[in-house]
Amino acid sequence: MSNSEYTLLVPFVLVTSQGGPFNDAAFVAGATCGALMEELRVLRLTCATPRERYIDDRLLPQVDLIAMNHGYTVIRGALDEASGWRAVSFEFTGDTADDIDLEGTE
């Protein structure tokens, strides 16, 4: 196993490397973003702040959108050039897609 690989407790069996039909990197990106989406949804209920973490820098445009949808802003930290992962933290703003008046009635 190389330094860039890791083993999951519950492996992704639907990915190409395991004989499945889905691209490994795309599957991991979707799982990562889906987990963050659920975490922010739950934390928003109490206006809590998620823990700081490292995220693959290529996912940050999507992570920004997920955060904004749940009332958070992403604060980008240092990028580890070798791995391509960036430290990120979140700040609760309280502004969510639900709060935006798209009809102009307020």
CORNORBEL-V251732 format. One record per backbone hydrogen bond with DSSP energy under -0.5 kcal/mol. CO is the residue of the C=O (numbers start at 1). NH is the residue of the N-H. Records with the same first field share a line. If there is no record, write none. Layout:
CO: NH, NH
This chain:
2: 5
9: 11
11: 13
12: 15
14: 22
15: 18, 20
16: 19
22: 16
23: 27
24: 28
25: 29
26: 30
27: 31
28: 32
29: 33
30: 34
31: 35
32: 36
33: 37
34: 38
35: 39
36: 40
37: 41
38: 42
39: 43
40: 44
41: 45
42: 45
43: 46, 48
44: 47
53: 88
55: 86
56: 59
57: 60
59: 62, 63
60: 64
61: 65
62: 66
63: 67
64: 68
65: 69
66: 70
67: 70, 72
68: 71
69: 97
71: 93, 94
73: 91
74: 76
75: 89
78: 87
79: 81
80: 84, 85
84: 57
85: 80
86: 55
87: 77
88: 53
89: 75
91: 73
94: 96
96: 99, 100
97: 100
100: 102
